[in-house]
Amino acid sequence: MRTIVTGLTCCAWLMAAEPKTSLPPLGWHWDETRGALLRIEGLPGSLKGEEAELPPADQRWASATLLVERRGDLYVRHDLLTGESGPVEAPAGSAFVFSTDGRRFHAYPANEAAPFVTNDGTVREQAQFPHRLARESGNRILAIEGQELIALEDRVERQRWALPVAEGVRDFAPAGEQLLLLTNNGDLYQWAPGEAEAILLATSVGAMAPLATPGFFVTQSTAGVHLLYPASAGQKSYLLRSAKEAK
């Protein structure tokens, strides 16, 4: 199903649209390849996707719960949980970075290094927090530096672990007591320090993002769009849409 949404009414449509099943939606995912929001409905075993096609925008930034758009010199924020939309005051040429939980964001000059935003909204500039990859997990910040995972508390290093993959990590996400590691080769692993890693997807994964419902993730790869539930004791990956269907 493809629905055309105009103006600032997109989130009103998102919240008003009734799920086609009695199962709850897991959240919305911004699908870069289709230029549309994909609503993930139901739970594993009963999956459906519905798209909201947004009006043209010059650029978009998305988290699991927020979408920020640039239309000329105007920036607009859409809250995918509450349905609220409104303008964002930001200088021209801004880019946006989100907190790990996706509920906070910060505008910064697009030609500068992105700062780190904590879940309470604190902004730590690159000079204060130089780690390229960092995520908040509980009362810790986890960062990747070279081939090591670092646990930081109050910006003080507490512990280091060697990463289990040799090809390098370009993205990662906390998933309960474990981590999802997306390697430079496009393989996705599930891993906890001190334990053996387990591969979840080996299909040239290009992007990984959490959904609004904790514990669920969406990936886009050469195989298509997958829903992941790493905590499952059984099946952990579900194909939502094949790459052939996406064309």
C-alpha positions as CSV (number, residue, x, y, z in Angstrom):
1,M,0.0,0.0,0.0
2,R,1.4,3.4,-0.9
3,T,-0.2,6.6,0.5
4,I,0.7,10.1,-0.6
5,V,1.1,12.5,2.3
6,T,1.4,16.2,1.7
7,G,2.5,19.2,3.8
8,L,3.0,18.9,7.5
9,T,0.2,16.3,7.8
10,C,2.5,13.3,7.5
11,C,2.6,12.4,11.2
12,A,-1.1,13.1,11.6
13,W,-1.6,10.5,8.9
14,L,0.9,8.1,10.6
15,M,-1.0,8.2,13.9
16,A,-4.5,8.1,12.4
17,A,-3.8,5.2,10.1
18,E,-5.2,2.0,11.6
19,P,-3.1,-1.1,11.6
20,K,-4.5,-3.8,9.3
21,T,-4.1,-6.4,12.0
22,S,-5.0,-6.6,15.7
23,L,-1.3,-6.9,16.4
24,P,0.6,-3.7,17.4
25,P,2.9,-1.9,15.1
26,L,6.6,-2.2,16.1
27,G,7.5,1.2,14.7
28,W,8.4,3.1,11.5
29,H,11.6,2.8,9.5
30,W,12.9,5.2,7.0
31,D,13.6,3.2,3.8
32,E,16.3,5.1,1.9
33,T,16.0,3.0,-1.2
34,R,12.3,3.7,-1.7
35,G,12.2,7.2,-0.2
36,A,9.3,6.3,2.1
37,L,8.5,5.4,5.7
38,L,7.8,1.8,6.2
39,R,5.5,0.8,9.1
40,I,6.4,-2.5,10.5
41,E,3.2,-4.2,11.8
42,G,2.5,-7.2,14.0
43,L,5.1,-9.4,15.5
44,P,7.4,-12.1,14.1
45,G,5.2,-14.6,12.2
46,S,2.7,-12.0,11.2
47,L,4.6,-9.3,9.4
48,K,3.2,-6.6,7.1
49,G,4.6,-3.3,5.8
50,E,2.7,-0.2,4.9
51,E,4.4,2.8,3.3
52,A,3.8,6.5,3.8
53,E,5.2,8.4,0.9
54,L,6.4,11.8,2.0
55,P,6.4,15.1,0.1
56,P,9.7,16.0,-1.6
57,A,12.5,17.2,0.7
58,D,16.1,18.2,0.0
59,Q,17.5,16.0,2.8
60,R,16.3,13.8,5.6
61,W,17.8,12.5,8.9
62,A,16.0,9.7,10.8
63,S,16.1,7.9,14.1
64,A,13.7,5.1,15.3
65,T,11.3,7.8,16.6
66,L,12.1,11.1,14.9
67,L,12.4,12.3,11.3
68,V,13.9,15.7,10.4
69,E,13.6,17.1,6.9
70,R,15.2,20.0,5.1
71,R,13.0,21.8,2.5
72,G,15.0,24.7,1.2
73,D,15.9,26.8,4.3
74,L,13.2,25.2,6.4
75,Y,13.7,22.3,8.8
76,V,10.8,20.3,10.0
77,R,10.6,17.6,12.7
78,H,8.2,14.7,12.7
79,D,7.7,12.7,15.9
80,L,6.8,9.1,14.8
81,L,5.5,8.2,18.3
82,T,3.2,11.2,19.1
83,G,2.3,12.3,15.6
84,E,3.5,15.9,16.3
85,S,5.2,17.9,13.6
86,G,6.8,21.3,13.8
87,P,9.6,23.6,12.6
88,V,13.1,23.2,13.8
89,E,15.3,26.3,14.4
90,A,18.6,25.6,12.9
91,P,21.1,27.5,10.8
92,A,21.2,26.9,7.1
93,G,23.6,24.1,6.1
94,S,22.9,22.1,9.3
95,A,23.1,18.4,9.7
96,F,21.5,16.4,12.6
97,V,22.6,13.7,15.0
98,F,20.4,11.7,17.3
99,S,20.8,10.2,20.8
100,T,21.0,6.4,21.1
101,D,17.3,6.2,22.1
102,G,16.3,8.4,19.2
103,R,14.4,10.9,21.3
104,R,16.9,13.7,21.2
105,F,18.7,15.4,18.3
106,H,21.1,18.2,17.8
107,A,21.9,20.4,14.8
108,Y,25.5,21.0,13.9
109,P,27.4,22.4,10.8
110,A,27.3,19.8,8.1
111,N,31.0,20.4,7.3
112,E,32.1,19.6,10.9
113,A,32.4,16.4,12.9
114,A,29.2,15.2,14.5
115,P,29.0,15.6,18.3
116,F,27.7,12.9,20.6
117,V,24.2,13.4,22.1
118,T,23.3,11.6,25.3
119,N,19.8,10.3,26.0
120,D,19.2,13.2,28.4
121,G,20.1,15.7,25.7
122,T,23.6,16.6,26.8
123,V,25.8,17.5,23.8
124,R,29.4,16.5,23.9
125,E,31.4,18.2,21.1
126,Q,33.9,16.1,19.1
127,A,36.9,17.7,20.9
128,Q,35.3,16.5,24.2
129,F,34.3,13.1,23.0
130,P,36.5,12.0,20.1
131,H,35.1,8.5,19.5
132,R,33.8,8.1,16.0
133,L,31.4,5.3,17.0
134,A,29.6,5.5,20.3
135,R,26.3,4.4,21.7
136,E,24.6,4.9,25.1
137,S,23.7,1.7,27.0
138,G,22.2,2.0,30.5
139,N,24.6,4.2,32.6
140,R,27.5,3.5,30.3
141,I,28.6,4.8,26.9
142,L,30.1,2.1,24.7
143,A,32.6,3.3,22.0
144,I,34.6,1.5,19.4
145,E,38.2,2.5,18.8
146,G,40.1,0.5,16.3
147,Q,39.6,-3.1,17.1
148,E,38.5,-2.6,20.7
149,L,35.2,-1.9,22.5
150,I,35.5,0.6,25.3
151,A,33.1,1.1,28.2
152,L,33.0,4.7,29.6
153,E,31.3,6.0,32.7
154,D,31.3,9.8,33.3
155,R,33.7,9.9,30.3
156,V,36.2,7.8,32.2
157,E,37.4,4.6,30.6
158,R,36.4,1.6,32.7
159,Q,37.1,-1.5,30.6
160,R,38.2,-2.6,27.1
161,W,37.5,-5.7,25.1
162,A,39.0,-6.9,21.8
163,L,36.4,-7.1,19.0
164,P,35.7,-10.6,17.7
165,V,35.8,-9.5,14.0
166,A,39.0,-8.7,12.1
167,E,37.4,-6.8,9.2
168,G,36.5,-3.7,11.3
169,V,33.2,-2.4,12.6
170,R,31.3,0.5,10.9
171,D,28.2,0.5,13.0
172,F,26.9,-1.1,16.2
173,A,23.9,-1.1,18.5
174,P,23.2,-2.2,22.0
175,A,20.6,-5.1,22.1
176,G,19.9,-6.0,25.7
177,E,23.0,-7.6,27.2
178,Q,24.5,-8.0,23.8
179,L,25.7,-5.9,20.8
180,L,24.9,-6.0,17.1
181,L,28.1,-5.4,15.1
182,L,27.9,-4.4,11.5
183,T,31.3,-5.0,9.9
184,N,33.0,-3.2,7.0
185,N,32.3,-6.3,4.9
186,G,28.5,-5.9,5.5
187,D,28.1,-8.9,7.8
188,L,26.0,-8.5,11.0
189,Y,27.0,-10.3,14.2
190,Q,25.5,-10.7,17.6
191,W,28.1,-10.6,20.4
192,A,28.6,-10.0,24.1
193,P,32.1,-9.4,25.6
194,G,33.5,-12.7,26.9
195,E,31.3,-14.8,24.6
196,A,31.5,-16.2,21.1
197,E,30.0,-14.1,18.3
198,A,27.2,-15.4,16.2
199,I,26.4,-14.2,12.7
200,L,22.9,-13.0,12.1
201,L,23.1,-11.9,8.5
202,A,25.7,-12.3,5.8
203,T,24.0,-10.5,2.9
204,S,26.0,-7.3,2.4
205,V,24.1,-5.3,5.0
206,G,24.2,-1.6,4.1
207,A,22.3,-0.1,7.0
208,M,20.9,-1.1,10.4
209,A,18.5,0.8,12.6
210,P,16.5,0.2,15.8
211,L,12.7,0.3,15.8
212,A,10.7,2.3,18.4
213,T,9.8,-1.0,20.1
214,P,12.9,-2.0,22.2
215,G,14.8,-5.0,21.0
216,F,13.7,-4.9,17.3
217,F,15.9,-3.7,14.5
218,V,15.5,-3.3,10.7
219,T,18.3,-3.9,8.2
220,Q,18.7,-3.1,4.5
221,S,20.9,-5.4,2.5
222,T,21.4,-6.9,-1.0
223,A,18.7,-9.4,0.0
224,G,16.1,-6.8,1.0
225,V,14.7,-5.4,4.2
226,H,14.9,-7.7,7.3
227,L,13.3,-7.4,10.7
228,L,15.6,-8.6,13.5
229,Y,14.7,-9.7,17.0
230,P,18.1,-10.8,18.4
231,A,16.7,-11.8,21.8
232,S,14.6,-14.6,20.3
233,A,15.6,-18.1,21.3
234,G,14.4,-19.3,17.9
235,Q,14.2,-17.4,14.6
236,K,15.9,-14.0,14.9
237,S,15.6,-12.7,11.3
238,Y,12.5,-12.2,9.1
239,L,12.5,-11.0,5.5
240,L,10.0,-8.1,5.2
241,R,10.6,-7.3,1.6
242,S,13.0,-8.9,-0.9
243,A,15.3,-6.7,-3.0
244,K,13.3,-7.8,-6.0
245,E,10.0,-6.6,-4.5
246,A,11.7,-3.2,-3.7
247,K,12.3,-2.5,-7.3
